[in-house]
Amino acid sequence: MGVQGLWTVVHPCARPIKLETLNKKRLAVDASIWIYQFLKAVRDKEGNALRNSHIVGFFRRICKLLYFGIQPVFVFDGGAPVLKRQTIANRKKRREGRREDAVRTAGKLLAVQLQRSAEEEAATRRRGRTENEEEVPDNPVYVGDAFITEQEKQQTRSFKKKDAYHLPELQTSLEEMGAPNDPRIMS
């Protein structure tokens, strides 16, 4: 929350200065702002807060101040005033309310989508088959079965495994299987 209107009061005499000019001087630092900055701003690639980022950030900034000969004095302003606590509580309530609204809206959208898909499915059932749908033949011939004889079909159907490692008997010898004229081997 901060001090309301502070910068309007300070603005006429505020000017940027170099850190070297503060050599051998004491500088008051609002510790709560630093902590908040490091906890909120320092994130990993996925956007998650890094562990101990406030400690590392504090250390680096302190080192920089000490490098320039500045003596930092950290100000911890104590607990939040009543007005600030009320403002934070109101913000939290609004956030939770928005979250509940989002969940409720998502539920309504899901219900509408499910209703629409159910209505479309019912409409297609009522219409029956559409004109562009092909009729499946009674005895279809699949590509894998096109060049197989009836005897081979019966053999593959009648094979029953005795265990998980049982394989059907080979009709050809192993030497013929690796022959250059074997149609299963592509070269």
N, C-alpha and C positions, 0 to 999 in steps of 0.2 A: 504494500500500500504506500509506504513512504510518507514523507512530509508533503502535504498539499501546498502547491505554489512555491516550493523552495527555489526552483530554478528561475522563476520570474524575479525573485528577490536578488539572487546571486548573479543573474545574467549581466548586469551592467559592469561588474568588476571581474567577471570570469574571463580568463584568457588561457590558451594552451601554453604550457611550459615544457622544457626538456627535463628529463629525469636527472641529468647531471647537475642542474641548478639546485636540486634538493639535497645535495651532498652534505653530510653531517647534520641533518635536520630530522626531526621526528615527524612521522606522517600517520595520522589516524586513519584506520582502515575499518570499514563496516564489515565485520566478519560474516554476518548472516547473508549479505549479498554475495560474497565470494562463495560461500557454501552452496547457496542456491544456484549460482551460475554453473558451478562444476557439476552439481548433481543433475541439472537439467540439460546442459549444453554438451557435455562430453558423452558421446555415444559410439557404439561400434557400427560395423557396416550394416547390420540388420536393424539398427535403431534402438538397441537395448542399452540401458545405462551401464556404464563400466563400473566394476566393483572398485571401491576406494578411490574413485576419481577425484573426490573433494580433497582427499589427503595429498594426492600427487599434485593436484593443481595448486593447493596452498603452498606446498613445498617449493614448487617452481617459482611461484610469484614472490615468495619470501626470498629465495635465492637471488632473484633479479633485483629486488629492492636492496638487499645487502651488497650486491655487486656494485651498485651505484652509490653506496655509502649512506643509504637511507635507513633510519631506525624505525621499523613499523611498530605502531601501537594499535593493537586489535581491540575493537569495541564490540562487545556482545551486549546488545540492548535489552536483554532479558526477555520475559514472556511477551506475547502479543497483547496489545491493548484490547479492551472490550469491543470497540468498534471494528477493529481488524478481525477479531475472532468471529464476530457476527457476519462480516462480509465473506469470510472464508466459508462459514457454515452455509450461507445462502448460495454461494457458488457451487458447493458440493451438492446441495439439494437440487439445484437446476441441472447439474450434470447427471445426477441419478435419474431425474425426471426425463431428461432427453434419452438416456439409455433405455428406460422402460418404454418410452414412445417408439424408439427404434425397434425394439424387440416386438412390440405389438404390431407395428407396421409390417415388419418382415413376416410375421405370422399371417397377417391378412393377405399379403402378396402371395405367399405360398398357398393359402386356401383358394385364392382366385385361380392360380395356375393349375392346381389339382382339379378344380371344378371344370375349367376349360378343357383340360386333357380328357377328363371323364366324359364330358359332353361330346367331344370329337370322336372318341372311341365308340360311344353309343350310336352316334349318327352313322358311322361307317358300318356298324353291325346292322343297323336298320336298312341301309341301302343294299346290303349284300355285297356281292363281288362287283368291283368296278370294271369298266369297259377295258381299261388298259392292262388288266391283270391276265396273265397267261394261264391257261388251264394245264395242270400237271397230267401227263399221260398215265395210263393205268400200269404199264410195265416200263418204267424208265430204264434206259441204258446209260450207265455212268462211264466217264472217260476211262477210268481204271479197269473197268470190266469189258471194254470194247473188244479187245483181242484175246480174251481168255476163253478157253473151251469150256463146255459144260462139265467135263470130267474134272478140270482144275478147280472150277467153282465148287463142286461137291467136295473135293478134298479139303479146300480151305474152310468150308463150312463145318465139315465133320471133325476137324482137328479139335481135340479137347486137351488142355494142358493138364499135366499131372502135378506140376508144381510151378513156381515162378520162373524157373530156369529151363523148363522143358521146351524144346523147339521141334517143329515138324521135320519129318525125314526129307532129305534132299532127293530130288528126282534125277539130278545130274551130279557128276563127280566134281570134286573141288578143283581138279586140274582144268576142266572145261569152263568153270566159272571165271577164271582169270584169263581166259583166252582172249586174244585181240578181237575176235568177232562177237564177243559177248555184248548184247544190245544194252545191257544195264550200265555198262561203263562208258562214260562219255570222254572222248579225248580230243 
